[in-house]
């Protein structure tokens, strides 16, 4: 008999990939996906611990399942991922009806654990060793990489997929819980990555996004042979059927010239570089233990502009970090005005128990100040994004069509002709009227309007000359 699985994913692309891998493995046990938790035999939450809001959301969802578990004790409820690794037995204390708590390093065990629970076993917890609970090799082994199977239904689209190349992180920024919940930094063997990407391409995938907490820190050693990130990009570039290669997230100190040369010279590699700076203040960067100064970040940004003049550079910012003054924040505003990022992801600081920031510094910036700074920085970035997007007016860009736009999906538009959405090589969102059958194609789109977040265009009936694609390549 087919069993029904409901899975809810919170957090980053890494979590989305983890959920895809879990679902692919559970399909072998006869599960099919459902969007209705009430109809599910098994309910899984794949969790995030980067911000408190993400954890609150999961605990709230668990609270709503108490009665459902009481009515049907055979329903299996599991908490997976980063919050599972961080909170461990606290989850059982707050929600005693949870059956499984499984860290990101043990996701391959989920099918077996579910079978054991179904057979009458007591609630199970499987998590990795803490960073001080053994030797580095022991801790690395406890954070097993889990990339055996894929599931197209769980991908952004059937034509796009995530590929993990680095697990864990060794940077230990004082605000960040990731090194504790994802373990030491480990680079996957290049032959595994190439094999996985080749398989995805054979299934019709046209774009892959390489993932790592600091993806450009990738370096794999096999005896005397060292594979750098730039070497890996060259290997992936040779895969037939693969048309675009993206990667996130980059660490400023690891933006080497050989990597920039690969991005510049390999046509399939997106000229899109997400390089978080987090603050424009050296004092804040030192408190955050980011490992670079603003002068060093400027130098890196200058090299990007020199090597790849058309590169789209994006960033992350944390406002309201411990001790941030008005002057510190103004330095951030000044940096954004100077460097003019394509867009920025802006977050209010959220104290994370277990991090050095929580141990060393008081979370002393009032919430209303965090909110005001968040809105000010967002307004500035949006103004820059809208102004810079005007350069695309009258230009033609190549767009990988992802499917119906949010507006079309929300309205439930039927028929083949509707509003579609896709992305350029430099990760700009483009909306246009097209045919549903064009999903998965790379089309030339002429741009006639733009705002801060979206380009608006129309399909060009004939392929214009290569000079019209200069902005995207």
N, C-alpha and C positions, 0 to 999 in steps of 0.2 A: 504494500500500500504506500502511495506517495505521501511523504511528510512535508509539512509546510514550514518554511523558515522566514522569519521577519528579522531583518538586521538594520540597525540605525547607526550611522557613522557620524561622529563629530570630530572636527579638527582638520588637519592638513592633508595634502596629497598623499603623504606616506600612509595615513590612516585609510584613505580611500583605496589605496593599493592593497593594504592588509586585508580589508574587507573583501576585495575581489578574490584574493587567494583563499580566504576561509570559505567563501561561497563555492568556489570551484571544487574544493575538497569535499564539502558537504554534499554536493550533487552526486558524488560517487556513492554516498550512503542513501540515495533516494530522495533527497530534499529538492523541493522547488520553492522559488521565492514567492512571497506574498507581500502586498503593501498594507495588509490589514493585520495588526498585531493580535486582534481578537481571534482570528482564524488560525494563528500559528501554533504549531506544536512546540517550536523552539523560538525563543526571542533572545537576540544577542544585541548588546550595545558595545560598539567599538569606540573607545573613549579617548579624550584629550585632557591633558593636565596643564597646558600652557597658561590658561587663564581660569580664574575662579568661576566665571560664568559658565564655562563649558562643563565643569564638574557639577555645579548646581543644577544644570539642565538634566544631567543623567540621574542624579539622586531624585529629582522631582519625577522623572519618568518611571523610575523604579517604584516610587511611592504609589503611583497610580496602578501598579500591577499587583499590589497586595491582595486585593479582593479576587482578581482573576486567578491567582495562584491558589487561593483558598477554595474557589469553585472547582478548579481543575488541578489537583496536586501533581498530575503527570506532566503538566506543561514545564518545559525546561527553560530557565532564565539564566543568562550568562552575561558577565561583564568582562570585556576584553580590553587590551591595549594599555595605554599609558597610565590611566587612572587606576587600573587593576594593579599594575606594578607599584604604583605609589602608595595607594591606600591599603591594599592587601586585605587583611582580616577586618579592617574597619568597615568594608563594604558589607560583610556578613553581619556585623553589629548593627549597622544602620538599616539593612534590608535582609533579615534572617531567612527569607524565602528565596534568596538567590542561590542557585545551584553551582555555578561556576565562576571563578575569578581567575583569569588567564592573562598573563603579561604578554607584551608584544614578541618576546623571544620564544614563546611556547605555543604560538598559534597553530602550529602543525599538529598539536595534540588535541585540538578541539573536537574532531569527530570521535576519537576514542573516548574522550571524557564524557561526551554526550551519551554515547552508548552505555558507559558505565552507570551514569545517572539513571538512564532509562531502565537499567537492570536492577536498580534499587540501591546503588551506592550512596554514601553520604556526600554532602556537598564537597567539592574539590577545589583546591587552589594550587595553581602551578605558576610560579613566577621565577624570574632570574635572580642570580646572586646580586647583592648590593655591591657598590664600588669598593667597599672595604672588607668584603666577605670572602676573599680568596686572592690567589695570584691573578695577574692580568689574563693569562691564558685560560684559567678556570672561569673567570668572569666572561670572557669572550665566548667560550663554548656554551655558557648558560644563556647567552643572547643569540640564539641560533637564527641564521638567515633563513627566511621561509619564502621561497619563490618557485615552487614546483609546478603549479597549475594556474591557468588563467581562465577568466569568465567574461566573455564579451558583454553580457548584460549588465555587468557592474562597472564598465568603463565609462568615461565621459561620453564617448560615442564609439561605435564599432570601428571607427577609423583612427582613433587616438588611444594611446595607452601609456601608462606609467611603467618605468623600469627602474628598479632600485639598483644603485651601483655602490652606495656607501650606507652602512648602518651605524648607528651610534654617533657620539660626538665626544671630543676631548678638549673642547675649548673652555668649558666651565664658566661661561659668563654668569655673573653673580645673580642675575634675574631669572635664569633659565633652569628648568627642571629636567630638560631633555637628557643630559648626560647621565642622570640618575635612573631614568626610566627606560632609556634606549641603550644604555651601556657604552662600552668603549668604541671608538671609531674603528671600523673594519671595512676595507675595500674588497668587494667581490672579485673573484678571478675574471679576467677579461673574456676568456673563452665561454664562461657561463653567460655573461651579459650579451655577447655577440650571438650565441645560440638562441637565447630568449628573444632577442630583437629580430633575428631571422625568422623564427617561428611566428612571431606577431605579424611580420610583413607577409608571410605566406598565407596568413588568414585574412589579408586585406587591410591591415593597419598601415596607414600612410604616415602617421606622425607619432613619435615617441618622445616622452619627457623624462629625462634622466633625473633621478631623485637622490638627494643626500642632505643631511642637516647642513653640511658644508660640502656641496657636491664637487667643487673644484679642488678640494683637498685630496681627491681620489689619487691613490698611488698603490699599485699592487706589486709586491715582490715575490718572485718565484726563483729561489736560488740567487744567481747574479743578475737575472733579468728583471728590469724595473719597467712597468707600464705606467706612464703618466696619463693624466686625464686627456691631454692633447692626443696622445697615441691612441687612446680608446676612441676618441671622436673620428680619427682617421679610419679605424677598423669598422666602425658602424657606418661610416659614409659609403662603404663599398657594398652594402647590402641592397640587392635588387628589390624594388618595390617600395622601399622606404624613401619618403620624399622630404620629410622634415625631422630635424633633431633639435629639441630644446633641452634646457637643464636648469634646475633650481635646487637649492639656494646657494649663492656663492659667498665665499669669505674674502674680504678685501685683500688680506695679505697673501692670498694664494692666487691672485689674478696675475699669472705669469705671462711673459711675452710669448712663450711657445703656445699657450692656450689662446691668446689673442690672435696669433697668426693662424691657428686652426679655424677659429671663428671667422676670420677674414677670408681665408682661402677656400674653405669647403662650402660649396653652394647649398648643401642640404642643411647646414647648421644655422639655426636662427640667429640673427643679429640682435638678440634680446638678452640682456644681462641683468639679472636681479641681484643686486649687491647691497644688502642692508648696511646702513651706517648707524642707525639707532639714535644718535644725538649729534648736534653740531658743536657740542661743548667738550673740550678735552677733559675737563674736570669730571663730567658725567661719564665719558668713555672710560676713564680710569676707574671710577667706581663700579661701572658695569663689567670691568675686566675684559674689554673688547680686544685689547692687544695691538691697537694702532692709535695714531693721533689723527686729528683732522687734516694736518699737513700731509700725512701719508695717504689718507683717503683721497685728497685732492690730486696728489701725484698719480695715484692709480686711475682716477677718473680721467685725468689728462691723457694718460697712455691709451685708455679706451678710445677717447675721441681722436687721438692721433692715428691709431692703428685701424679703427673702424669708425670713420666719421658719421656713418648713418646708423650707428648702434642705438637702440632704445634701452636706456638704463633706468631701472626702477629701484626703489629702496623701501626699507622698513624704518619706522620710528616709534620709540616709546616716549610718551610724554608723562610727566609727573613722577619720574623715578626719584628715589629717595634723595632728598636734599636739593632737588632741582629748583633753582631760583629763576626769577624773571629774566635775569641776564643770560643764564644758561639756555633758557627757552628761546630768547631772542637770537642767540647764536644759531640755534637750529633753524629758525625762520630765515635768517640771513643765508645759511648754507643752501636751503631749498631754493631761495631766490637766485642764488649764484649758479647752482649746478642744473637746475631745471629738469628734474626727473620726469620721465614719461608719466609715471604715476607713483604713488607711495601708499603703502599700507600702514596706517597710523593707529596705535593702540595706547590706551591708558594703562599705566603700570598696574599690574595685579600681583601682589605679594604671593610667592609660592613657598609654603613650608618645605623645609629641606634644602633650600638654596642658600648660598652664602649671603645673598642680599638680605634674606629674611633674618639671618643670624647676626649680621654685622650692622645693618642700617635700619633706622625707624622709617616706616612708611608714612612720612610726615607731610606730604603734599595733600591738602584737602581735596575731596572728591570734586567739589565745584570748580576748583582751580584746574584739576586734570581735565574736566569736561570742557572748560573754556579754552584751554590750550589745544586740546584735541580738535575742537571746532575751528579755531584760528588757523591751525596748520593745514587742516583739511580744506578750508576755503582758499588758502594760498595755493595749495597744490592743484586744486580744481581749476583755478584761474589760469595757472601755467599750462595745465594739460589742454584746456580748451583753446588757449592762444596758440600753442604749438601744433595742435591738430589742424589748424587752418591751412597749414602748408600742404595738406593732402588734397585740398579743393582743386578740382580739375585734373587730378592725377589718377592713374590706374594702378591698382594694387592687386596682388594675387591673394585669394582668400580660400582657405580650406573650409568648405561648407559643413557646418556641424549639425544643422537641422532647423526646425521651426524656431523663430525667435520667442522670447519669453512672452511677448504680447500675443503672438499667435497661439502659443500653448495655453495661455491663461484663458483665452476666448474659446478654445476648443475648435479652432478653424478646421473645417473639413475641405476635402478636395486637394488637388495637386498644386495649384497656384496659390501662394501665400507668402507671408514675410518670413525670410530665412535669416539666419545669423551664422557668422563664421569668424575666423581670425586670420590676420595677416601673418607673415613670417615673423614680424617684430611684435606679435602678440596684441595687436590692436583689434578691437571688436568692430565688425562691420555688419550692418543690417541692410537688407535689400529684398526686393520682390523677385521671387524665382519659383522654380518647380521643385516639388518635394523630391523628385527623382534625382535632383542635382546634389543631394546630400552625399558627402564623401568625395566630391570632385574638388579640384583646385581650379577656380574660375577667375578671370580678369574682371574686376569690378571698378567702374568709374565712380569717383567720389564727388558728390555734389553738395554735401552738408556735413557738419561735424559739431559735436559738443565735447565736453571734457572727457567723456567715457566711451563715446561711440562715433564711428564714421558711418555715413549713410550714402548708399550708392545704387548703381544699377548694373546689371550684367552687360558687358561689352560683347556684341555679336561677333566681332572679329578680333583676333589677337593682335594687339598693338605691338609696336616695335619694342625692343628691349630697353630703349632709353626711358620709357615710361615707368620702368620698374626700379629706377635708381634708388628711390627712397626706401624701398623694401629690401634691397640687396646690398 
